[in-house]
């Protein structure tokens, strides 16, 4: 039997940017509730909502000051309950962000921990004496620039933070931390959430001997953020992390039918360990390969092949095209290939995750320096690492603030919002939104696409092609990643087929001959005759 999170499609909402309901320029829970009909009509199955918890917002919610409450900027508990009820009424699941690696430095746990060396919560965080010269204990670097250690004057020790100084790392080797954080999962599951996306999962455990990370030989100074200058051998992907994850999974399994999804930036060979040796790890270790690979037919075909082969028996695949930390797909590959990418994402075997606004073809928005909000951009300027460009307000209509807010939006609205928006695109039969709706609909209608087997087809040049097969049904997907037309003969595959969707959206649902003709930058889904 397939689970909802295997058949279904996830949709990431970055709540600050989805819909503002009270005119403060920041999206909120009421706003999401008001847009639930849109989410349901899009055809997704579950909403993953980035952190909603009380936070000083130094990292926009990823600096949690209380794991079991709602930040007033997003609303109240009543609003949260309205969201859960409204989602359930429409058959939508809700997945929350769970941020276990670190808290805000304003979290009462950290305030207690830093109060004295003998505090009962001292060992809830990672404290270390200075090096003999008084400097940081070792060479570990923060992902947001500078040392990962900050000196605390009052108690004369350093604390470790994989991200900002305002985000001290919890000590997951401490069983009390584990218990407290397990209760956080239970708290939200009792309130009806269907699962969690776990932040920075591969970083939870650090080396207990605090060994220096080795230098990275291929580091390009001035082109990459400073932490890339090291191989994170002792700060990431430590073997003991899997025991911690198995415990998280046990807690999630106390409740029916929930899902655990891990944020893990690792190569395929390391990533698959997060399913657990006996599948006792996370259900879905996020597969970010499409965010990182070159957009060429050969590299994509190769990576699908490597991923499919590496998956453990029973491990369910998943694919991601965008999220709030990376450049938008339309900017990475251009607007034409973004349509091909949408078809790829929604026809590959495994759970797809969509990022809000990608279904409209939203691109990165240039943010004037004075309006930069992302701490990564502010700490490491000039390298283009800032994440604000991919976090701009959702584009609902052609009005001045795109229907996002009646106030001043926290990040600028895209200049193309008068043409790329839900209202306009809903009227255009060939729009990106129309394409996404068609793809989501066909994925739902054809079990071969959601739960069928994957069979690659050998292709030349710019084409990627594969079959998805379920019982007697076979669906062919052919994607042209290049700018020249190609004809593909069905000889040896099937007698004929029916064209279900073209990314050009001008010839859907027509009987094809025994050839499939692909125009430049076109992808097609063909239902094969048996
Ligand atoms: C990953 C999150 O997606 C990102 O936005 C955040 O800054 C870091 N983890 C730290 O929590």
Boltz pocket constraint, residues with backbone or C-beta under 6 A from the ligand:
constraints:
  - pocket:
      binder: B
      contacts: [[A, 59], [A, 62], [A, 63], [A, 99], [A, 163], [A, 199], [A, 200], [A, 263], [A, 324], [A, 325]]
      max_distance: 6.0
